[in-house]
Amino acid sequence: MALQAVRLDFMHPGGRASRFGPLLLLVGVIAAVSVLSYQREVGREIVLREARLAEMRAMASRTLPALAEKESDTPEMRSEVQKANAVLQQLNVPWGDLFTTVESAEGADVALLAVQPDPRSRNVVIGGVARTLPAVFAYMDRLEHTKHLRDVVLSSHEVKIRDPGQPIAFALSATWEENKR
């Protein structure tokens, strides 16, 4: 077997690769333009959704004005105005923030059974069950360190002797405010 001579010519490259080069360049440019176009479209969609989200947040945080009583109103009308103002006061309470705060402090050893807020006094009573009394205290500490609750107090507790594992039923009292400290 005889070896054939290899011919190397770096000055004049030839072959199929050099013919497809411009075509591949054109395909790459088209792909880059389409990706940039898509990126611009996604950017516009993000701006629109952020504007919608800001609008919804503004609507959620709005406060409804109270109705004013007039001197010419009858006693029945004044009573209706007071009832309507009570309803408006309850609608103005940031319920979502309160419930999110209470739920965010919940742990694996604590289960909530009741949340009873009083919008007039800004107090909330939280009822639940825990595995141990230290778990109740840890939950109280987490509530105290949340953004909206303060003065968390253990109102009552009871060991459920007849239940398996003897869980602790408890009731907590706390004061909530929109912006803590």
CNS distance restraints for C-alpha pairs under 8 A (distance, minus, plus):
assign (resid   9 and name CA) (resid  13 and name CA) 6.81 0.50 0.50
assign (resid  13 and name CA) (resid  18 and name CA) 7.54 0.50 0.50
assign (resid  14 and name CA) (resid  18 and name CA) 6.39 0.50 0.50
assign (resid  15 and name CA) (resid  19 and name CA) 7.31 0.50 0.50
assign (resid  16 and name CA) (resid  20 and name CA) 6.61 0.50 0.50
assign (resid  17 and name CA) (resid  21 and name CA) 6.28 0.50 0.50
assign (resid  19 and name CA) (resid  23 and name CA) 7.93 0.50 0.50
assign (resid  20 and name CA) (resid  24 and name CA) 6.16 0.50 0.50
assign (resid  21 and name CA) (resid  25 and name CA) 6.18 0.50 0.50
assign (resid  22 and name CA) (resid  26 and name CA) 6.20 0.50 0.50
assign (resid  23 and name CA) (resid  27 and name CA) 6.32 0.50 0.50
assign (resid  24 and name CA) (resid  28 and name CA) 6.13 0.50 0.50
assign (resid  25 and name CA) (resid  29 and name CA) 6.25 0.50 0.50
assign (resid  26 and name CA) (resid  30 and name CA) 6.25 0.50 0.50
assign (resid  27 and name CA) (resid  31 and name CA) 6.19 0.50 0.50
assign (resid  28 and name CA) (resid  32 and name CA) 6.15 0.50 0.50
assign (resid  29 and name CA) (resid  33 and name CA) 6.18 0.50 0.50
assign (resid  30 and name CA) (resid  34 and name CA) 6.22 0.50 0.50
assign (resid  31 and name CA) (resid  35 and name CA) 6.17 0.50 0.50
assign (resid  32 and name CA) (resid  36 and name CA) 6.21 0.50 0.50
assign (resid  33 and name CA) (resid  37 and name CA) 6.14 0.50 0.50
assign (resid  34 and name CA) (resid  38 and name CA) 6.15 0.50 0.50
assign (resid  35 and name CA) (resid  39 and name CA) 6.09 0.50 0.50
assign (resid  36 and name CA) (resid  40 and name CA) 6.20 0.50 0.50
assign (resid  37 and name CA) (resid  41 and name CA) 6.35 0.50 0.50
assign (resid  38 and name CA) (resid  42 and name CA) 6.19 0.50 0.50
assign (resid  39 and name CA) (resid  43 and name CA) 6.12 0.50 0.50
assign (resid  40 and name CA) (resid  44 and name CA) 6.36 0.50 0.50
assign (resid  41 and name CA) (resid  45 and name CA) 6.36 0.50 0.50
assign (resid  42 and name CA) (resid  46 and name CA) 6.21 0.50 0.50
assign (resid  43 and name CA) (resid  47 and name CA) 6.34 0.50 0.50
assign (resid  44 and name CA) (resid  48 and name CA) 6.28 0.50 0.50
assign (resid  45 and name CA) (resid  49 and name CA) 6.16 0.50 0.50
assign (resid  46 and name CA) (resid  50 and name CA) 6.06 0.50 0.50
assign (resid  47 and name CA) (resid  51 and name CA) 6.21 0.50 0.50
assign (resid  48 and name CA) (resid  52 and name CA) 6.26 0.50 0.50
assign (resid  49 and name CA) (resid  53 and name CA) 6.07 0.50 0.50
assign (resid  50 and name CA) (resid  54 and name CA) 6.15 0.50 0.50
assign (resid  51 and name CA) (resid  55 and name CA) 6.19 0.50 0.50
assign (resid  52 and name CA) (resid  56 and name CA) 6.17 0.50 0.50
assign (resid  53 and name CA) (resid  57 and name CA) 6.12 0.50 0.50
assign (resid  54 and name CA) (resid  58 and name CA) 6.13 0.50 0.50
assign (resid  55 and name CA) (resid  59 and name CA) 6.23 0.50 0.50
assign (resid  56 and name CA) (resid  60 and name CA) 6.11 0.50 0.50
assign (resid  57 and name CA) (resid  61 and name CA) 6.17 0.50 0.50
assign (resid  58 and name CA) (resid  62 and name CA) 6.11 0.50 0.50
assign (resid  61 and name CA) (resid  94 and name CA) 7.51 0.50 0.50
assign (resid  62 and name CA) (resid  92 and name CA) 7.58 0.50 0.50
assign (resid  63 and name CA) (resid  92 and name CA) 5.35 0.50 0.50
assign (resid  64 and name CA) (resid  88 and name CA) 6.35 0.50 0.50
assign (resid  64 and name CA) (resid  89 and name CA) 7.93 0.50 0.50
assign (resid  64 and name CA) (resid  91 and name CA) 7.67 0.50 0.50
assign (resid  64 and name CA) (resid  92 and name CA) 6.38 0.50 0.50
assign (resid  65 and name CA) (resid  88 and name CA) 7.54 0.50 0.50
assign (resid  66 and name CA) (resid  85 and name CA) 5.50 0.50 0.50
assign (resid  66 and name CA) (resid  88 and name CA) 6.71 0.50 0.50
assign (resid  66 and name CA) (resid  89 and name CA) 7.81 0.50 0.50
assign (resid  67 and name CA) (resid  81 and name CA) 6.40 0.50 0.50
assign (resid  67 and name CA) (resid  84 and name CA) 7.46 0.50 0.50
assign (resid  67 and name CA) (resid  85 and name CA) 6.17 0.50 0.50
assign (resid  68 and name CA) (resid  81 and name CA) 7.45 0.50 0.50
assign (resid  69 and name CA) (resid  73 and name CA) 6.99 0.50 0.50
assign (resid  69 and name CA) (resid  78 and name CA) 6.26 0.50 0.50
assign (resid  69 and name CA) (resid  81 and name CA) 6.73 0.50 0.50
assign (resid  73 and name CA) (resid  77 and name CA) 5.74 0.50 0.50
assign (resid  73 and name CA) (resid  78 and name CA) 6.22 0.50 0.50
assign (resid  74 and name CA) (resid  78 and name CA) 6.27 0.50 0.50
assign (resid  75 and name CA) (resid  79 and name CA) 6.18 0.50 0.50
assign (resid  76 and name CA) (resid  80 and name CA) 6.30 0.50 0.50
assign (resid  77 and name CA) (resid  81 and name CA) 6.17 0.50 0.50
assign (resid  78 and name CA) (resid  82 and name CA) 6.18 0.50 0.50
assign (resid  79 and name CA) (resid  83 and name CA) 6.28 0.50 0.50
assign (resid  80 and name CA) (resid  84 and name CA) 6.10 0.50 0.50
assign (resid  81 and name CA) (resid  85 and name CA) 6.09 0.50 0.50
assign (resid  82 and name CA) (resid  86 and name CA) 6.21 0.50 0.50
assign (resid  83 and name CA) (resid  87 and name CA) 6.38 0.50 0.50
assign (resid  84 and name CA) (resid  88 and name CA) 6.19 0.50 0.50
assign (resid  85 and name CA) (resid  89 and name CA) 6.02 0.50 0.50
assign (resid  86 and name CA) (resid  90 and name CA) 6.39 0.50 0.50
assign (resid  87 and name CA) (resid  91 and name CA) 6.26 0.50 0.50
assign (resid  88 and name CA) (resid  92 and name CA) 6.19 0.50 0.50
assign (resid  89 and name CA) (resid  93 and name CA) 6.69 0.50 0.50
assign (resid  89 and name CA) (resid 119 and name CA) 7.60 0.50 0.50
assign (resid  90 and name CA) (resid 119 and name CA) 6.14 0.50 0.50
assign (resid  93 and name CA) (resid 119 and name CA) 6.64 0.50 0.50
assign (resid  94 and name CA) (resid  98 and name CA) 6.54 0.50 0.50
assign (resid  94 and name CA) (resid 178 and name CA) 7.38 0.50 0.50
assign (resid  95 and name CA) (resid  99 and name CA) 6.19 0.50 0.50
assign (resid  96 and name CA) (resid 100 and name CA) 5.95 0.50 0.50
assign (resid  97 and name CA) (resid 101 and name CA) 6.00 0.50 0.50
assign (resid  97 and name CA) (resid 148 and name CA) 7.69 0.50 0.50
assign (resid  97 and name CA) (resid 178 and name CA) 7.99 0.50 0.50
assign (resid  98 and name CA) (resid 102 and name CA) 6.30 0.50 0.50
assign (resid  98 and name CA) (resid 148 and name CA) 6.98 0.50 0.50
assign (resid  98 and name CA) (resid 176 and name CA) 7.42 0.50 0.50
assign (resid  99 and name CA) (resid 103 and name CA) 6.06 0.50 0.50
assign (resid 100 and name CA) (resid 104 and name CA) 5.87 0.50 0.50
assign (resid 101 and name CA) (resid 105 and name CA) 6.60 0.50 0.50
assign (resid 101 and name CA) (resid 143 and name CA) 7.64 0.50 0.50
assign (resid 101 and name CA) (resid 146 and name CA) 6.58 0.50 0.50
assign (resid 101 and name CA) (resid 147 and name CA) 7.28 0.50 0.50
assign (resid 101 and name CA) (resid 148 and name CA) 6.81 0.50 0.50
assign (resid 101 and name CA) (resid 149 and name CA) 7.77 0.50 0.50
assign (resid 102 and name CA) (resid 106 and name CA) 6.91 0.50 0.50
assign (resid 102 and name CA) (resid 143 and name CA) 6.88 0.50 0.50
assign (resid 105 and name CA) (resid 139 and name CA) 6.53 0.50 0.50
assign (resid 105 and name CA) (resid 142 and name CA) 5.43 0.50 0.50
assign (resid 105 and name CA) (resid 143 and name CA) 5.71 0.50 0.50
assign (resid 105 and name CA) (resid 146 and name CA) 7.53 0.50 0.50
assign (resid 106 and name CA) (resid 110 and name CA) 6.21 0.50 0.50
assign (resid 106 and name CA) (resid 111 and name CA) 7.20 0.50 0.50
assign (resid 106 and name CA) (resid 112 and name CA) 7.71 0.50 0.50
assign (resid 106 and name CA) (resid 139 and name CA) 6.58 0.50 0.50
assign (resid 107 and name CA) (resid 111 and name CA) 7.69 0.50 0.50
assign (resid 107 and name CA) (resid 139 and name CA) 7.02 0.50 0.50
assign (resid 109 and name CA) (resid 130 and name CA) 5.53 0.50 0.50
assign (resid 109 and name CA) (resid 131 and name CA) 5.56 0.50 0.50
assign (resid 109 and name CA) (resid 132 and name CA) 7.67 0.50 0.50
assign (resid 109 and name CA) (resid 135 and name CA) 6.15 0.50 0.50
assign (resid 110 and name CA) (resid 128 and name CA) 7.01 0.50 0.50
assign (resid 110 and name CA) (resid 129 and name CA) 5.84 0.50 0.50
assign (resid 110 and name CA) (resid 130 and name CA) 4.38 0.50 0.50
assign (resid 110 and name CA) (resid 131 and name CA) 6.83 0.50 0.50
assign (resid 110 and name CA) (resid 135 and name CA) 6.86 0.50 0.50
assign (resid 110 and name CA) (resid 136 and name CA) 7.11 0.50 0.50
assign (resid 110 and name CA) (resid 139 and name CA) 7.41 0.50 0.50
assign (resid 111 and name CA) (resid 128 and name CA) 5.51 0.50 0.50
assign (resid 111 and name CA) (resid 129 and name CA) 5.30 0.50 0.50
assign (resid 111 and name CA) (resid 130 and name CA) 6.30 0.50 0.50
assign (resid 112 and name CA) (resid 126 and name CA) 7.41 0.50 0.50
assign (resid 112 and name CA) (resid 127 and name CA) 6.08 0.50 0.50
assign (resid 112 and name CA) (resid 128 and name CA) 4.20 0.50 0.50
assign (resid 112 and name CA) (resid 129 and name CA) 6.51 0.50 0.50
assign (resid 113 and name CA) (resid 126 and name CA) 7.74 0.50 0.50
assign (resid 113 and name CA) (resid 127 and name CA) 5.39 0.50 0.50
assign (resid 113 and name CA) (resid 128 and name CA) 4.62 0.50 0.50
assign (resid 113 and name CA) (resid 129 and name CA) 7.22 0.50 0.50
assign (resid 114 and name CA) (resid 125 and name CA) 7.83 0.50 0.50
assign (resid 114 and name CA) (resid 126 and name CA) 5.67 0.50 0.50
assign (resid 114 and name CA) (resid 127 and name CA) 4.78 0.50 0.50
assign (resid 114 and name CA) (resid 128 and name CA) 6.56 0.50 0.50
assign (resid 115 and name CA) (resid 124 and name CA) 6.88 0.50 0.50
assign (resid 115 and name CA) (resid 125 and name CA) 5.85 0.50 0.50
assign (resid 115 and name CA) (resid 126 and name CA) 4.63 0.50 0.50
assign (resid 115 and name CA) (resid 127 and name CA) 6.38 0.50 0.50
assign (resid 116 and name CA) (resid 124 and name CA) 5.50 0.50 0.50
assign (resid 116 and name CA) (resid 125 and name CA) 5.04 0.50 0.50
assign (resid 116 and name CA) (resid 126 and name CA) 6.38 0.50 0.50
assign (resid 117 and name CA) (resid 122 and name CA) 7.13 0.50 0.50
assign (resid 117 and name CA) (resid 123 and name CA) 5.92 0.50 0.50
assign (resid 117 and name CA) (resid 124 and name CA) 4.08 0.50 0.50
assign (resid 117 and name CA) (resid 125 and name CA) 6.28 0.50 0.50
assign (resid 118 and name CA) (resid 122 and name CA) 5.58 0.50 0.50
assign (resid 118 and name CA) (resid 123 and name CA) 5.35 0.50 0.50
assign (resid 118 and name CA) (resid 124 and name CA) 5.97 0.50 0.50
assign (resid 119 and name CA) (resid 123 and name CA) 7.09 0.50 0.50
assign (resid 122 and name CA) (resid 175 and name CA) 5.76 0.50 0.50
assign (resid 122 and name CA) (resid 176 and name CA) 5.63 0.50 0.50
assign (resid 122 and name CA) (resid 177 and name CA) 7.03 0.50 0.50
assign (resid 123 and name CA) (resid 173 and name CA) 7.01 0.50 0.50
assign (resid 123 and name CA) (resid 174 and name CA) 5.65 0.50 0.50
assign (resid 123 and name CA) (resid 175 and name CA) 4.44 0.50 0.50
assign (resid 123 and name CA) (resid 176 and name CA) 6.12 0.50 0.50
assign (resid 124 and name CA) (resid 173 and name CA) 5.80 0.50 0.50
assign (resid 124 and name CA) (resid 174 and name CA) 5.38 0.50 0.50
assign (resid 124 and name CA) (resid 175 and name CA) 6.20 0.50 0.50
assign (resid 124 and name CA) (resid 176 and name CA) 7.12 0.50 0.50
assign (resid 125 and name CA) (resid 171 and name CA) 6.70 0.50 0.50
assign (resid 125 and name CA) (resid 172 and name CA) 5.55 0.50 0.50
assign (resid 125 and name CA) (resid 173 and name CA) 4.57 0.50 0.50
assign (resid 125 and name CA) (resid 174 and name CA) 6.56 0.50 0.50
assign (resid 126 and name CA) (resid 171 and name CA) 5.57 0.50 0.50
assign (resid 126 and name CA) (resid 172 and name CA) 5.00 0.50 0.50
assign (resid 126 and name CA) (resid 173 and name CA) 6.35 0.50 0.50
assign (resid 127 and name CA) (resid 169 and name CA) 7.58 0.50 0.50
assign (resid 127 and name CA) (resid 170 and name CA) 5.75 0.50 0.50
assign (resid 127 and name CA) (resid 171 and name CA) 4.40 0.50 0.50
assign (resid 127 and name CA) (resid 172 and name CA) 6.35 0.50 0.50
assign (resid 128 and name CA) (resid 169 and name CA) 5.85 0.50 0.50
assign (resid 128 and name CA) (resid 170 and name CA) 5.51 0.50 0.50
assign (resid 128 and name CA) (resid 171 and name CA) 6.55 0.50 0.50
assign (resid 129 and name CA) (resid 167 and name CA) 6.47 0.50 0.50
assign (resid 129 and name CA) (resid 168 and name CA) 5.47 0.50 0.50
assign (resid 129 and name CA) (resid 169 and name CA) 4.42 0.50 0.50
assign (resid 129 and name CA) (resid 170 and name CA) 6.06 0.50 0.50
assign (resid 130 and name CA) (resid 135 and name CA) 6.27 0.50 0.50
assign (resid 130 and name CA) (resid 136 and name CA) 6.14 0.50 0.50
assign (resid 130 and name CA) (resid 167 and name CA) 5.70 0.50 0.50
assign (resid 130 and name CA) (resid 168 and name CA) 5.12 0.50 0.50
assign (resid 130 and name CA) (resid 169 and name CA) 6.53 0.50 0.50
assign (resid 130 and name CA) (resid 170 and name CA) 7.69 0.50 0.50
assign (resid 131 and name CA) (resid 135 and name CA) 6.71 0.50 0.50
assign (resid 131 and name CA) (resid 165 and name CA) 7.39 0.50 0.50
assign (resid 131 and name CA) (resid 166 and name CA) 7.38 0.50 0.50
assign (resid 131 and name CA) (resid 167 and name CA) 4.74 0.50 0.50
assign (resid 131 and name CA) (resid 168 and name CA) 6.08 0.50 0.50
assign (resid 132 and name CA) (resid 136 and name CA) 6.75 0.50 0.50
assign (resid 132 and name CA) (resid 167 and name CA) 6.42 0.50 0.50
assign (resid 132 and name CA) (resid 168 and name CA) 6.11 0.50 0.50
assign (resid 133 and name CA) (resid 137 and name CA) 6.46 0.50 0.50
assign (resid 133 and name CA) (resid 168 and name CA) 6.57 0.50 0.50
assign (resid 134 and name CA) (resid 138 and name CA) 6.10 0.50 0.50
assign (resid 135 and name CA) (resid 139 and name CA) 6.15 0.50 0.50
assign (resid 136 and name CA) (resid 140 and name CA) 6.20 0.50 0.50
assign (resid 136 and name CA) (resid 170 and name CA) 7.72 0.50 0.50
assign (resid 137 and name CA) (resid 141 and name CA) 6.20 0.50 0.50
assign (resid 138 and name CA) (resid 142 and name CA) 6.27 0.50 0.50
assign (resid 139 and name CA) (resid 143 and name CA) 6.19 0.50 0.50
assign (resid 140 and name CA) (resid 144 and name CA) 6.14 0.50 0.50
assign (resid 140 and name CA) (resid 152 and name CA) 6.32 0.50 0.50
assign (resid 140 and name CA) (resid 153 and name CA) 7.60 0.50 0.50
assign (resid 140 and name CA) (resid 154 and name CA) 7.92 0.50 0.50
assign (resid 140 and name CA) (resid 172 and name CA) 7.96 0.50 0.50
assign (resid 141 and name CA) (resid 145 and name CA) 6.36 0.50 0.50
assign (resid 142 and name CA) (resid 146 and name CA) 6.49 0.50 0.50
assign (resid 143 and name CA) (resid 149 and name CA) 6.34 0.50 0.50
assign (resid 143 and name CA) (resid 150 and name CA) 7.60 0.50 0.50
assign (resid 143 and name CA) (resid 152 and name CA) 7.09 0.50 0.50
assign (resid 144 and name CA) (resid 149 and name CA) 5.88 0.50 0.50
assign (resid 144 and name CA) (resid 150 and name CA) 5.27 0.50 0.50
assign (resid 144 and name CA) (resid 151 and name CA) 6.90 0.50 0.50
assign (resid 144 and name CA) (resid 152 and name CA) 5.99 0.50 0.50
assign (resid 145 and name CA) (resid 149 and name CA) 7.52 0.50 0.50
assign (resid 145 and name CA) (resid 150 and name CA) 7.78 0.50 0.50
assign (resid 147 and name CA) (resid 179 and name CA) 6.90 0.50 0.50
assign (resid 147 and name CA) (resid 180 and name CA) 5.58 0.50 0.50
assign (resid 148 and name CA) (resid 176 and name CA) 5.37 0.50 0.50
assign (resid 148 and name CA) (resid 177 and name CA) 5.23 0.50 0.50
assign (resid 148 and name CA) (resid 178 and name CA) 5.82 0.50 0.50
assign (resid 148 and name CA) (resid 179 and name CA) 6.12 0.50 0.50
assign (resid 148 and name CA) (resid 180 and name CA) 5.37 0.50 0.50
assign (resid 149 and name CA) (resid 174 and name CA) 6.43 0.50 0.50
assign (resid 149 and name CA) (resid 175 and name CA) 5.72 0.50 0.50
assign (resid 149 and name CA) (resid 176 and name CA) 4.44 0.50 0.50
assign (resid 149 and name CA) (resid 177 and name CA) 6.46 0.50 0.50
assign (resid 149 and name CA) (resid 180 and name CA) 7.23 0.50 0.50
assign (resid 150 and name CA) (resid 174 and name CA) 6.04 0.50 0.50
assign (resid 150 and name CA) (resid 175 and name CA) 5.41 0.50 0.50
assign (resid 150 and name CA) (resid 176 and name CA) 6.26 0.50 0.50
assign (resid 150 and name CA) (resid 180 and name CA) 7.85 0.50 0.50
assign (resid 151 and name CA) (resid 173 and name CA) 7.86 0.50 0.50
assign (resid 151 and name CA) (resid 174 and name CA) 5.38 0.50 0.50
assign (resid 151 and name CA) (resid 175 and name CA) 5.97 0.50 0.50
assign (resid 152 and name CA) (resid 172 and name CA) 6.73 0.50 0.50
assign (resid 152 and name CA) (resid 173 and name CA) 5.70 0.50 0.50
assign (resid 152 and name CA) (resid 174 and name CA) 4.33 0.50 0.50
assign (resid 152 and name CA) (resid 175 and name CA) 7.07 0.50 0.50
assign (resid 153 and name CA) (resid 172 and name CA) 5.56 0.50 0.50
assign (resid 153 and name CA) (resid 173 and name CA) 5.19 0.50 0.50
assign (resid 153 and name CA) (resid 174 and name CA) 6.28 0.50 0.50
assign (resid 154 and name CA) (resid 170 and name CA) 7.42 0.50 0.50
assign (resid 154 and name CA) (resid 171 and name CA) 6.19 0.50 0.50
assign (resid 154 and name CA) (resid 172 and name CA) 4.57 0.50 0.50
assign (resid 154 and name CA) (resid 173 and name CA) 6.44 0.50 0.50
assign (resid 155 and name CA) (resid 170 and name CA) 7.57 0.50 0.50
assign (resid 155 and name CA) (resid 171 and name CA) 5.38 0.50 0.50
assign (resid 155 and name CA) (resid 172 and name CA) 5.16 0.50 0.50
assign (resid 155 and name CA) (resid 173 and name CA) 6.18 0.50 0.50
assign (resid 156 and name CA) (resid 170 and name CA) 5.56 0.50 0.50
assign (resid 156 and name CA) (resid 171 and name CA) 5.20 0.50 0.50
assign (resid 156 and name CA) (resid 172 and name CA) 7.12 0.50 0.50
assign (resid 157 and name CA) (resid 168 and name CA) 6.49 0.50 0.50
assign (resid 157 and name CA) (resid 169 and name CA) 5.46 0.50 0.50
assign (resid 157 and name CA) (resid 170 and name CA) 4.12 0.50 0.50
assign (resid 157 and name CA) (resid 171 and name CA) 6.37 0.50 0.50
assign (resid 158 and name CA) (resid 168 and name CA) 5.54 0.50 0.50
assign (resid 158 and name CA) (resid 169 and name CA) 5.18 0.50 0.50
assign (resid 158 and name CA) (resid 170 and name CA) 6.42 0.50 0.50
assign (resid 159 and name CA) (resid 166 and name CA) 6.13 0.50 0.50
assign (resid 159 and name CA) (resid 167 and name CA) 5.95 0.50 0.50
assign (resid 159 and name CA) (resid 168 and name CA) 4.56 0.50 0.50
assign (resid 159 and name CA) (resid 169 and name CA) 6.38 0.50 0.50
assign (resid 160 and name CA) (resid 166 and name CA) 5.04 0.50 0.50
assign (resid 160 and name CA) (resid 167 and name CA) 5.52 0.50 0.50
assign (resid 160 and name CA) (resid 168 and name CA) 6.07 0.50 0.50
assign (resid 160 and name CA) (resid 169 and name CA) 6.99 0.50 0.50
assign (resid 161 and name CA) (resid 166 and name CA) 5.01 0.50 0.50
assign (resid 161 and name CA) (resid 167 and name CA) 7.67 0.50 0.50
assign (resid 162 and name CA) (resid 166 and name CA) 6.85 0.50 0.50
assign (resid 163 and name CA) (resid 167 and name CA) 7.00 0.50 0.50
